[in-house]
Amino acid sequence: MSVDEAIRTKSQISRTREASAMGKLSVATRKNRELTERLGENVKHAAITAVKNAAGKEYKFAPLRLWCRENQVEETEVPDIRYGQVKSWPTESWLQVYDINLKSLFANSQRIH
């Protein structure tokens, strides 16, 4: 094997490894996004615990539930390790009731992870 062939082979192996790593990263990123959404920590809806952890402040569910009923908006159920399932409240309810923008809130908290 000549030096040129060795360099080409090494380069090909490097490109293959890089492509494989990028593919795995893409899958991991998608899975992380799906899990985050299932846990109610995203820009579409959020559970009270997720907002509490991100904002460092307590919130009550009753005003969110009332807003949803008055506006005919459905809350979402998400898995919770303590209770099995909890309500995850829509973005608009958080904004109207508590003046919390979930996109801004979770953009800041996601940088920590």
C-alpha positions in Angstrom: 0.0 0.0 0.0 1.4 3.4 -1.0 1.4 6.5 1.2 -1.3 8.1 -1.0 -3.6 5.0 -0.7 -3.1 5.0 3.1 -4.0 8.7 3.3 -7.1 8.2 1.2 -8.1 5.2 3.3 -7.6 7.1 6.5 -9.6 10.0 5.1 -12.5 7.7 4.1 -12.5 6.1 7.5 -12.6 9.5 9.1 -15.5 10.7 6.9 -17.4 7.5 7.7 -16.9 7.9 11.4 -18.0 11.5 11.3 -21.1 10.7 9.3 -22.0 7.9 11.8 -21.4 10.2 14.8 -23.6 13.0 13.2 -26.4 10.4 12.6 -26.3 9.3 16.2 -26.3 12.9 17.4 -29.3 13.6 15.3 -31.2 10.6 16.7 -30.3 11.6 20.3 -31.4 15.2 19.7 -34.8 14.1 18.4 -35.2 11.7 21.3 -34.3 14.4 23.8 -36.9 16.7 22.2 -39.6 14.0 22.3 -38.9 13.2 25.9 -38.8 16.8 26.9 -42.2 17.3 25.3 -43.6 14.2 26.9 -42.5 15.5 30.3 -44.3 18.8 29.8 -41.3 21.0 29.5 -41.6 22.7 26.1 -43.0 25.7 24.3 -46.4 24.1 23.6 -47.4 23.2 27.2 -45.8 22.8 30.6 -46.5 21.1 33.9 -46.5 23.1 37.0 -43.4 21.3 38.4 -41.4 22.0 35.2 -42.2 25.7 35.4 -41.5 25.8 39.1 -38.1 24.2 38.5 -37.2 26.6 35.7 -38.6 29.8 37.3 -37.8 29.0 40.9 -41.3 30.0 42.0 -44.5 28.2 43.1 -47.6 28.2 40.9 -51.2 27.0 41.5 -53.1 24.9 39.0 -56.6 26.3 39.6 -56.1 29.6 37.7 -54.7 27.6 34.7 -57.6 25.1 34.8 -60.1 28.0 35.0 -58.5 29.8 32.0 -58.6 26.5 30.0 -62.3 26.0 30.8 -63.2 29.5 30.0 -61.3 29.4 26.6 -62.3 25.8 25.7 -58.7 24.7 25.6 -57.6 21.2 26.6 -54.8 20.5 29.0 -52.4 17.6 28.3 -51.6 14.7 30.5 -47.8 13.9 30.8 -45.9 11.2 32.8 -44.7 12.1 36.2 -42.5 9.8 38.4 -44.3 10.9 41.6 -47.9 10.8 40.5 -48.0 8.7 37.4 -49.7 11.5 35.3 -50.0 15.2 35.8 -51.6 18.0 33.8 -49.5 20.0 31.4 -51.0 23.4 30.8 -51.0 25.1 27.3 -48.6 28.0 26.5 -51.4 30.6 26.2 -52.7 29.8 29.7 -49.3 30.3 31.2 -48.9 33.6 29.4 -52.4 34.9 30.2 -52.6 33.7 33.8 -49.0 34.1 35.1 -47.4 36.2 32.3 -44.9 33.4 31.6 -43.5 32.9 28.1 -42.6 29.2 28.0 -40.4 29.6 25.0 -38.2 32.2 26.9 -38.4 30.2 30.2 -37.3 26.9 28.8 -34.8 28.4 26.3 -32.9 29.6 29.4 -33.3 26.4 31.4 -32.3 24.2 28.4 -28.9 25.9 28.2 -28.1 24.5 31.7 -28.5 20.8 30.5 
